[in-house]
Amino acid sequence: KSYVNTSKDVIDQRILGRYQNGLGKTWDDPNYMKFYDEGQVNFPFLSDGMWFMTQHRRWGLLKSDPDYLAVAKSVNQIDLYKDAAAMTKTPLPKDVMRSSKLMDGTVWDGKNPAAYAQAFKIKV
């Protein structure tokens, strides 16, 4: 408890999806912290890998736009994951790309990563 400077109850509530913004607003998030979610949590979605590269581009860690999809495919090793998932009977998603609505309301889907990386108002 001293490490995170809060009570066990506060941590438990976040794990269960109950949030407070500190200003009196409380809500339950149906997409709370999940550790397995039928294999969805740890699947190496190509779109997730591509999103991380857009952030590297945004902050100047990449000087030019890579072939986002090709790099994600070489890093994420989806075939290896599928082999391991088959051994444990872990379900696989229908697609290796996914769409996510981020905290700023932006939808990331991996369709145009270069434009996405350049669209940020704050960047290097």
N, CA and C atoms as an extended XYZ file, in Angstrom:
372
Properties=species:S:1:pos:R:3:atomname:S:1:resname:S:1:resid:I:1 pbc="F F F"
N         0.823       -1.202        0.000 N   LYS     1
C         0.000        0.000        0.000 CA  LYS     1
C         0.859        1.255        0.000 C   LYS     1
N         1.940        1.257        0.755 N   SER     2
C         2.747        2.472        0.815 CA  SER     2
C         3.405        2.769       -0.529 C   SER     2
N         3.653        1.724       -1.314 N   TYR     3
C         4.300        1.928       -2.608 CA  TYR     3
C         3.434        2.757       -3.543 C   TYR     3
N         2.131        2.529       -3.557 N   VAL     4
C         1.237        3.271       -4.444 CA  VAL     4
C         0.477        4.376       -3.710 C   VAL     4
N         0.701        4.502       -2.401 N   ASN     5
C         0.122        5.574       -1.591 CA  ASN     5
C        -1.407        5.620       -1.682 C   ASN     5
N        -2.021        4.460       -1.594 N   THR     6
C        -3.482        4.397       -1.586 CA  THR     6
C        -3.930        3.123       -0.889 C   THR     6
N        -5.199        3.033       -0.637 N   SER     7
C        -5.732        1.868        0.067 CA  SER     7
C        -6.024        0.720       -0.898 C   SER     7
N        -6.144       -0.463       -0.334 N   LYS     8
C        -6.494       -1.652       -1.108 CA  LYS     8
C        -7.844       -1.459       -1.798 C   LYS     8
N        -8.788       -0.805       -1.136 N   ASP     9
C       -10.117       -0.590       -1.709 CA  ASP     9
C       -10.049        0.224       -3.005 C   ASP     9
N        -9.220        1.235       -3.027 N   VAL    10
C        -9.084        2.057       -4.237 CA  VAL    10
C        -8.546        1.210       -5.393 C   VAL    10
N        -7.560        0.385       -5.113 N   ILE    11
C        -6.991       -0.481       -6.151 CA  ILE    11
C        -8.033       -1.496       -6.618 C   ILE    11
N        -8.726       -2.126       -5.659 N   ASP    12
C        -9.757       -3.109       -6.014 CA  ASP    12
C       -10.826       -2.500       -6.915 C   ASP    12
N       -11.253       -1.289       -6.619 N   GLN    13
C       -12.304       -0.650       -7.415 CA  GLN    13
C       -11.855       -0.450       -8.860 C   GLN    13
N       -10.606       -0.075       -9.070 N   ARG    14
C       -10.099        0.120      -10.436 CA  ARG    14
C       -10.042       -1.206      -11.185 C   ARG    14
N        -9.595       -2.244      -10.501 N   ILE    15
C        -9.520       -3.558      -11.137 CA  ILE    15
C       -10.908       -4.045      -11.543 C   ILE    15
N       -11.930       -3.672      -10.772 N   LEU    16
C       -13.307       -4.081      -11.067 CA  LEU    16
C       -14.019       -3.143      -12.037 C   LEU    16
N       -13.361       -2.051      -12.430 N   GLY    17
C       -13.946       -1.139      -13.407 CA  GLY    17
C       -14.733        0.012      -12.829 C   GLY    17
N       -14.617        0.265      -11.547 N   ARG    18
C       -15.319        1.387      -10.913 CA  ARG    18
C       -14.318        2.539      -10.767 C   ARG    18
N       -14.636        3.651      -11.386 N   TYR    19
C       -13.712        4.779      -11.428 CA  TYR    19
C       -14.305        6.024      -10.792 C   TYR    19
N       -13.414        6.896      -10.305 N   GLN    20
C       -13.778        8.217       -9.783 CA  GLN    20
C       -12.761        9.191      -10.352 C   GLN    20
N       -13.230       10.363      -10.747 N   ASN    21
C       -12.297       11.330      -11.330 CA  ASN    21
C       -11.727       12.308      -10.310 C   ASN    21
N       -12.088       12.162       -9.040 N   GLY    22
C       -11.580       13.062       -8.012 CA  GLY    22
C       -12.392       14.331       -7.876 C   GLY    22
N       -13.344       14.526       -8.762 N   LEU    23
C       -14.194       15.719       -8.738 CA  LEU    23
C       -15.644       15.353       -8.443 C   LEU    23
N       -15.852       14.138       -7.951 N   GLY    24
C       -17.195       13.709       -7.597 CA  GLY    24
C       -17.889       12.830       -8.616 C   GLY    24
N       -17.312       12.689       -9.789 N   LYS    25
C       -17.938       11.835      -10.806 CA  LYS    25
C       -17.444       10.395      -10.627 C   LYS    25
N       -18.378        9.460      -10.604 N   THR    26
C       -18.079        8.037      -10.481 CA  THR    26
C       -18.766        7.305      -11.625 C   THR    26
N       -18.110        6.304      -12.187 N   TRP    27
C       -18.721        5.526      -13.260 CA  TRP    27
C       -18.145        4.114      -13.279 C   TRP    27
N       -18.904        3.215      -13.894 N   ASP    28
C       -18.472        1.838      -14.100 CA  ASP    28
C       -18.128        1.667      -15.567 C   ASP    28
N       -16.955        1.124      -15.832 N   ASP    29
C       -16.485        0.916      -17.196 CA  ASP    29
C       -16.675       -0.553      -17.572 C   ASP    29
N       -17.500       -0.839      -18.589 N   PRO    30
C       -17.709       -2.239      -18.986 CA  PRO    30
C       -16.450       -2.865      -19.584 C   PRO    30
N       -15.488       -2.039      -19.986 N   ASN    31
C       -14.232       -2.534      -20.545 CA  ASN    31
C       -13.096       -2.356      -19.551 C   ASN    31
N       -13.381       -2.711      -18.299 N   TYR    32
C       -12.396       -2.550      -17.237 CA  TYR    32
C       -11.177       -3.438      -17.467 C   TYR    32
N       -10.228       -3.333      -16.565 N   MET    33
C        -8.985       -4.075      -16.656 CA  MET    33
C        -9.267       -5.577      -16.768 C   MET    33
N        -8.818       -6.145      -17.848 N   LYS    34
C        -9.036       -7.576      -18.063 CA  LYS    34
C        -7.680       -8.237      -18.290 C   LYS    34
N        -7.540       -9.440      -17.778 N   PHE    35
C        -6.259      -10.124      -17.869 CA  PHE    35
C        -6.247      -11.261      -18.890 C   PHE    35
N        -7.396      -11.681      -19.370 N   TYR    36
C        -7.457      -12.766      -20.352 CA  TYR    36
C        -8.487      -12.472      -21.432 C   TYR    36
N        -9.721      -12.259      -21.057 N   ASP    37
C       -10.809      -11.898      -21.975 CA  ASP    37
C       -10.849      -12.802      -23.204 C   ASP    37
N       -10.916      -14.103      -22.949 N   GLU    38
C       -10.996      -15.096      -24.032 CA  GLU    38
C        -9.851      -14.971      -25.042 C   GLU    38
N        -8.650      -14.682      -24.554 N   GLY    39
C        -7.475      -14.616      -25.412 CA  GLY    39
C        -7.242      -13.277      -26.084 C   GLY    39
N        -8.164      -12.335      -25.938 N   GLN    40
C        -8.043      -11.039      -26.606 CA  GLN    40
C        -6.943      -10.163      -25.995 C   GLN    40
N        -6.703      -10.306      -24.703 N   VAL    41
C        -5.801       -9.392      -24.004 CA  VAL    41
C        -4.369       -9.496      -24.503 C   VAL    41
N        -3.861      -10.700      -24.640 N   ASN    42
C        -2.446      -10.824      -24.984 CA  ASN    42
C        -2.187      -11.165      -26.451 C   ASN    42
N        -3.205      -11.114      -27.297 N   PHE    43
C        -2.980      -11.343      -28.723 CA  PHE    43
C        -2.158      -10.187      -29.295 C   PHE    43
N        -1.119      -10.480      -30.086 N   PRO    44
C        -0.260       -9.420      -30.631 CA  PRO    44
C        -0.867       -8.756      -31.877 C   PRO    44
N        -1.913       -7.965      -31.671 N   PHE    45
C        -2.571       -7.289      -32.795 CA  PHE    45
C        -1.567       -6.432      -33.557 C   PHE    45
N        -1.571       -6.554      -34.875 N   LEU    46
C        -0.676       -5.737      -35.697 CA  LEU    46
C        -0.969       -4.257      -35.508 C   LEU    46
N        -2.230       -3.916      -35.372 N   SER    47
C        -2.595       -2.505      -35.195 CA  SER    47
C        -2.004       -1.931      -33.908 C   SER    47
N        -1.865       -2.744      -32.860 N   ASP    48
C        -1.255       -2.256      -31.620 CA  ASP    48
C         0.223       -1.947      -31.837 C   ASP    48
N         0.919       -2.859      -32.500 N   GLY    49
C         2.327       -2.616      -32.799 CA  GLY    49
C         2.519       -1.384      -33.666 C   GLY    49
N         1.629       -1.202      -34.623 N   MET    50
C         1.700       -0.028      -35.496 CA  MET    50
C         1.446        1.251      -34.706 C   MET    50
N         0.522        1.199      -33.746 N   TRP    51
C         0.233        2.386      -32.935 CA  TRP    51
C         1.478        2.821      -32.172 C   TRP    51
N         2.211        1.877      -31.589 N   PHE    52
C         3.431        2.241      -30.867 CA  PHE    52
C         4.424        2.926      -31.799 C   PHE    52
N         4.533        2.450      -33.022 N   MET    53
C         5.439        3.102      -33.973 CA  MET    53
C         4.983        4.514      -34.310 C   MET    53
N         3.662        4.749      -34.387 N   THR    54
C         3.196        6.120      -34.652 CA  THR    54
C         3.621        7.049      -33.530 C   THR    54
N         3.667        6.537      -32.309 N   GLN    55
C         4.094        7.370      -31.186 CA  GLN    55
C         5.599        7.636      -31.246 C   GLN    55
N         6.358        6.653      -31.696 N   HIS    56
C         7.796        6.871      -31.884 CA  HIS    56
C         8.035        7.912      -32.972 C   HIS    56
N         7.232        7.865      -34.008 N   ARG    57
C         7.327        8.874      -35.077 CA  ARG    57
C         6.926       10.245      -34.549 C   ARG    57
N         5.835       10.300      -33.825 N   ARG    58
C         5.332       11.564      -33.266 CA  ARG    58
C         6.397       12.248      -32.415 C   ARG    58
N         7.088       11.490      -31.579 N   TRP    59
C         8.039       12.073      -30.635 CA  TRP    59
C         9.470       12.080      -31.160 C   TRP    59
N         9.661       11.826      -32.454 N   GLY    60
C        10.969       11.982      -33.068 CA  GLY    60
C        11.913       10.805      -32.895 C   GLY    60
N        11.442        9.697      -32.353 N   LEU    61
C        12.300        8.526      -32.213 CA  LEU    61
C        12.467        7.804      -33.543 C   LEU    61
N        11.537        8.011      -34.455 N   LEU    62
C        11.666        7.572      -35.842 CA  LEU    62
C        11.725        8.829      -36.696 C   LEU    62
N        12.725        8.941      -37.542 N   LYS    63
C        12.903       10.157      -38.346 CA  LYS    63
C        12.028       10.170      -39.592 C   LYS    63
N        11.568        9.002      -40.013 N   SER    64
C        10.676        8.923      -41.173 CA  SER    64
C         9.665        7.805      -40.918 C   SER    64
N         8.643        7.788      -41.749 N   ASP    65
C         7.617        6.764      -41.593 CA  ASP    65
C         8.126        5.431      -42.128 C   ASP    65
N         8.111        4.402      -41.286 N   PRO    66
C         8.497        3.075      -41.775 CA  PRO    66
C         7.329        2.441      -42.526 C   PRO    66
N         7.535        1.261      -43.020 N   ASP    67
C         6.420        0.460      -43.526 CA  ASP    67
C         5.790       -0.148      -42.270 C   ASP    67
N         4.851        0.584      -41.704 N   TYR    68
C         4.282        0.222      -40.405 CA  TYR    68
C         3.798       -1.223      -40.360 C   TYR    68
N         3.060       -1.637      -41.364 N   LEU    69
C         2.495       -2.980      -41.364 CA  LEU    69
C         3.588       -4.039      -41.457 C   LEU    69
N         4.566       -3.832      -42.319 N   ALA    70
C         5.641       -4.817      -42.479 CA  ALA    70
C         6.449       -4.965      -41.192 C   ALA    70
N         6.745       -3.858      -40.540 N   VAL    71
C         7.503       -3.925      -39.284 CA  VAL    71
C         6.684       -4.643      -38.217 C   VAL    71
N         5.411       -4.298      -38.101 N   ALA    72
C         4.556       -4.955      -37.103 CA  ALA    72
C         4.484       -6.461      -37.356 C   ALA    72
N         4.380       -6.855      -38.617 N   LYS    73
C         4.328       -8.287      -38.934 CA  LYS    73
C         5.619       -8.991      -38.528 C   LYS    73
N         6.756       -8.343      -38.739 N   SER    74
C         8.030       -8.993      -38.411 CA  SER    74
C         8.274       -9.048      -36.903 C   SER    74
N         7.750       -8.095      -36.168 N   VAL    75
C         7.967       -8.050      -34.721 CA  VAL    75
C         6.949       -8.897      -33.964 C   VAL    75
N         5.697       -8.826      -34.337 N   ASN    76
C         4.635       -9.430      -33.532 CA  ASN    76
C         4.550      -10.956      -33.601 C   ASN    76
N         5.118      -11.572      -34.607 N   GLN    77
C         5.200      -13.034      -34.674 CA  GLN    77
C         3.852      -13.728      -34.445 C   GLN    77
N         2.863      -13.327      -35.207 N   ILE    78
C         1.514      -13.854      -35.028 CA  ILE    78
C         1.439      -15.360      -35.280 C   ILE    78
N         2.192      -15.885      -36.233 N   ASP    79
C         2.149      -17.332      -36.480 CA  ASP    79
C         2.638      -18.113      -35.260 C   ASP    79
N         3.680      -17.626      -34.620 N   LEU    80
C         4.180      -18.262      -33.403 CA  LEU    80
C         3.121      -18.212      -32.299 C   LEU    80
N         2.466      -17.068      -32.172 N   TYR    81
C         1.396      -16.935      -31.181 CA  TYR    81
C         0.265      -17.922      -31.480 C   TYR    81
N        -0.111      -18.029      -32.748 N   LYS    82
C        -1.198      -18.946      -33.127 CA  LYS    82
C        -0.848      -20.396      -32.790 C   LYS    82
N         0.415      -20.780      -33.003 N   ASP    83
C         0.841      -22.137      -32.651 CA  ASP    83
C         0.689      -22.378      -31.149 C   ASP    83
N         1.156      -21.433      -30.348 N   ALA    84
C         1.048      -21.566      -28.890 CA  ALA    84
C        -0.417      -21.556      -28.456 C   ALA    84
N        -1.215      -20.707      -29.069 N   ALA    85
C        -2.639      -20.627      -28.724 CA  ALA    85
C        -3.345      -21.948      -29.031 C   ALA    85
N        -2.974      -22.579      -30.122 N   ALA    86
C        -3.587      -23.861      -30.478 CA  ALA    86
C        -3.276      -24.921      -29.421 C   ALA    86
N        -2.048      -24.898      -28.898 N   MET    87
C        -1.666      -25.876      -27.874 CA  MET    87
C        -2.463      -25.703      -26.583 C   MET    87
N        -2.856      -24.482      -26.291 N   THR    88
C        -3.593      -24.216      -25.043 CA  THR    88
C        -5.083      -24.006      -25.290 C   THR    88
N        -5.489      -24.192      -26.534 N   LYS    89
C        -6.895      -23.985      -26.923 CA  LYS    89
C        -7.375      -22.563      -26.604 C   LYS    89
N        -6.458      -21.614      -26.748 N   THR    90
C        -6.800      -20.205      -26.558 CA  THR    90
C        -7.472      -19.688      -27.821 C   THR    90
N        -8.647      -19.089      -27.699 N   PRO    91
C        -9.329      -18.568      -28.888 CA  PRO    91
C        -8.529      -17.445      -29.555 C   PRO    91
N        -8.690      -17.333      -30.851 N   LEU    92
C        -8.018      -16.281      -31.619 CA  LEU    92
C        -9.046      -15.269      -32.107 C   LEU    92
N        -8.629      -14.008      -32.236 N   PRO    93
C        -9.559      -13.017      -32.792 CA  PRO    93
C        -9.787      -13.284      -34.273 C   PRO    93
N       -10.845      -12.705      -34.799 N   LYS    94
C       -11.175      -12.887      -36.215 CA  LYS    94
C       -10.198      -12.156      -37.127 C   LYS    94
N        -9.592      -11.084      -36.621 N   ASP    95
C        -8.723      -10.241      -37.444 CA  ASP    95
C        -7.471       -9.880      -36.650 C   ASP    95
N        -6.363       -9.665      -37.354 N   VAL    96
C        -5.110       -9.286      -36.693 CA  VAL    96
C        -5.008       -7.775      -36.486 C   VAL    96
N        -5.998       -7.051      -36.989 N   MET    97
C        -6.092       -5.604      -36.783 CA  MET    97
C        -7.338       -5.352      -35.944 C   MET    97
N        -7.299       -4.298      -35.145 N   ARG    98
C        -8.494       -3.933      -34.389 CA  ARG    98
C        -8.602       -2.425      -34.307 C   ARG    98
N        -9.770       -1.988      -33.987 N   SER    99
C       -10.057       -0.567      -33.842 CA  SER    99
C       -10.179       -0.263      -32.356 C   SER    99
N        -9.614        0.860      -31.932 N   SER   100
C        -9.674        1.259      -30.528 CA  SER   100
C       -10.035        2.729      -30.435 C   SER   100
N       -10.956        3.048      -29.541 N   LYS   101
C       -11.258        4.445      -29.260 CA  LYS   101
C       -10.385        4.856      -28.089 C   LYS   101
N        -9.514        5.820      -28.315 N   LEU   102
C        -8.544        6.227      -27.311 CA  LEU   102
C        -9.123        7.279      -26.377 C   LEU   102
N        -8.393        7.582      -25.313 N   MET   103
C        -8.929        8.454      -24.272 CA  MET   103
C        -9.224        9.873      -24.756 C   MET   103
N        -8.617       10.301      -25.852 N   ASP   104
C        -8.918       11.634      -26.390 CA  ASP   104
C       -10.085       11.599      -27.379 C   ASP   104
N       -10.693       10.420      -27.542 N   GLY   105
C       -11.829       10.278      -28.447 CA  GLY   105
C       -11.445        9.872      -29.857 C   GLY   105
N       -10.160        9.891      -30.162 N   THR   106
C        -9.679        9.508      -31.486 CA  THR   106
C        -9.830        8.002      -31.677 C   THR   106
N       -10.216        7.609      -32.867 N   VAL   107
C       -10.302        6.187      -33.181 CA  VAL   107
C        -9.043        5.790      -33.947 C   VAL   107
N        -8.350        4.798      -33.431 N   TRP   108
C        -7.169        4.255      -34.092 CA  TRP   108
C        -7.552        2.911      -34.701 C   TRP   108
N        -7.299        2.759      -36.000 N   ASP   109
C        -7.618        1.488      -36.647 CA  ASP   109
C        -6.471        0.962      -37.509 C   ASP   109
N        -5.380        1.701      -37.591 N   GLY   110
C        -4.222        1.235      -38.336 CA  GLY   110
C        -4.307        1.414      -39.839 C   GLY   110
N        -5.367        2.037      -40.336 N   LYS   111
C        -5.546        2.144      -41.786 CA  LYS   111
C        -4.595        3.145      -42.435 C   LYS   111
N        -4.241        4.217      -41.734 N   ASN   112
C        -3.327        5.206      -42.297 CA  ASN   112
C        -2.402        5.719      -41.195 C   ASN   112
N        -1.430        4.909      -40.793 N   PRO   113
C        -0.595        5.275      -39.657 CA  PRO   113
C         0.244        6.533      -39.867 C   PRO   113
N         0.724        6.770      -41.079 N   ALA   114
C         1.540        7.966      -41.320 CA  ALA   114
C         0.714        9.230      -41.095 C   ALA   114
N        -0.491        9.263      -41.617 N   ALA   115
C        -1.368       10.427      -41.423 CA  ALA   115
C        -1.738       10.577      -39.951 C   ALA   115
N        -1.983        9.462      -39.289 N   TYR   116
C        -2.315        9.493      -37.863 CA  TYR   116
C        -1.168       10.120      -37.065 C   TYR   116
N         0.063        9.689      -37.339 N   ALA   117
C         1.226       10.203      -36.609 CA  ALA   117
C         1.421       11.695      -36.848 C   ALA   117
N         1.116       12.163      -38.051 N   GLN   118
C         1.302       13.580      -38.376 CA  GLN   118
C         0.162       14.463      -37.878 C   GLN   118
N        -0.953       13.884      -37.514 N   ALA   119
C        -2.145       14.666      -37.158 CA  ALA   119
C        -2.124       15.237      -35.742 C   ALA   119
N        -1.190       14.818      -34.912 N   PHE   120
C        -1.161       15.307      -33.537 CA  PHE   120
C        -0.775       16.777      -33.481 C   PHE   120
N        -1.489       17.540      -32.667 N   LYS   121
C        -1.157       18.954      -32.482 CA  LYS   121
C         0.148       19.096      -31.716 C   LYS   121
N         0.381       18.199      -30.769 N   ILE   122
C         1.609       18.232      -29.978 CA  ILE   122
C         2.499       17.094      -30.452 C   ILE   122
N         3.679       17.444      -30.926 N   LYS   123
C         4.651       16.449      -31.388 CA  LYS   123
C         6.008       17.117      -31.471 C   LYS   123
N         7.034       16.334      -31.741 N   VAL   124
C         8.385       16.880      -31.879 CA  VAL   124
C         8.522       17.458      -33.267 C   VAL   124
